[in-house]
Amino acid sequence: MKLRLNKYLHLVFNIIVPIILGLFIYIVYRSNDTIIFYWFSCIGIEFIIDSIRNSDIFFLNIPFWLKYNFPDGLWVYSLINMFLFIWIDDINKHNFYYVYIFVLIACICEILQFYNIIPGTYDFIDILFYLFFGFLPFLFISNK
């Protein structure tokens, strides 16, 4: 299997940009009681994050799914693309399903949230986004 894009373009557009976009959505639109804001305070950049959050530039009323489901889908997409980027020369029809272990883990974690086994808010739409964005990276590889 080979990447359809140049390796560096793949790295930028299918790994780095989705992570940054998902992080941006979290910073601007999510409540500050999520763990990522705790991480920001631990590394001492909460004042930067607060100034971004308090800016009127990004004050838009975005759909629920864009605020809560889309960032998770982007991170699954980025993670799958990262493993394709690393293992592309070693992936074949006999072992490509190992990449989907991460999608399976994300879906299981969501189901465990439903049963209150792990903290979080269960959302069936998250599972749909994990599955969709987990399969999407395979559009960027070819068998040639």
Secondary structure, DSSP 8 states (H G I E B T S, - for coil): -EESS-HHHHHIIIIIHHHHHHHHHHHHHS-TTSHHHHHHHHTT-HHHHHHHHT-STT-----HHHHHTHHHHHHHHHHHHHHHHHHTTT--TTTGGGGGHHHHHHHHHHHHHHTTSSSS---HHHHHHHHHHHHGGGGGEE--
